[in-house]
């Protein structure tokens, strides 16, 4: 299962690569996040989120946490 969130611009063009983030289910509890530059996101040794990986390993797996929060749009 993959989730892709995009918003089309008023001109009907697709998003720039910096605006793309795909969530890919890895297990029942974990996802991998892939950028519009086809790199998987991980956390480096300085606790920064970086997108440098071409494949999914344990470093590129995230466990989403959903809180009971109202999201008003």
N, C-alpha and C positions, 0 to 999 in steps of 0.2 A: 504494500500500500504506500502511496506517495501523496503528499499534500503539497500543492503549489499555490501560493498566494500571490496574485498579481492584480494590479489596477491599470486599466488602459488609460492612456492620456487622452485629452480632449481631441487630439488629432487622430486617434484610433491606432496609434503605434503601440507596440509592446514596450515593456519596461527595459531600462538599461540593465546591464549585468549587475551593477551595484544595488539594484532594487529587487533582485531575485533571491529567494531563500526557499529551498525545498527541504521538507522533512520526510525522511525515508524510514519506515519501520524496520528495525533490526531484530528486535525481540518483542515479546508482549509488553515489556516495560521500557524499552529503550528505542531511541531514534538516532539517526545520523542527520546532520544538517549540511546541505550542499549549497554552495554559493553559485551565483550566476556565472562565475569563472570556472565552473566544474571542479572546484576544490572543496574538500570536506573540512568542516570547522573542528578545531580542537583547542585545548588550553595549553599554552607553552609553559616553560619553567618559571616565567615571571608572572604567571596568572593572567596572561593576556589571551583573548580569543583571537586565533589566527586561522587562516584558510590556506594551508600549504599541502595538504595530503591528497594524493590521487586515489587512495583506497580507504576502506573503512577498517580500522583496527579498534582495540579497546579504548584508545585515546580519542577517537572520533565518535564515541557513543555517549549520548546524553539521556538522562532520565527526566522527562517533563514532570513538573509538579503543578497541579491545578488547584487553585484556592477558590473558595466560595466568595468571589468578588463580582460585583455588578459592573458590566462594561457598557456604559452609555455611549452611543455613537452620535 
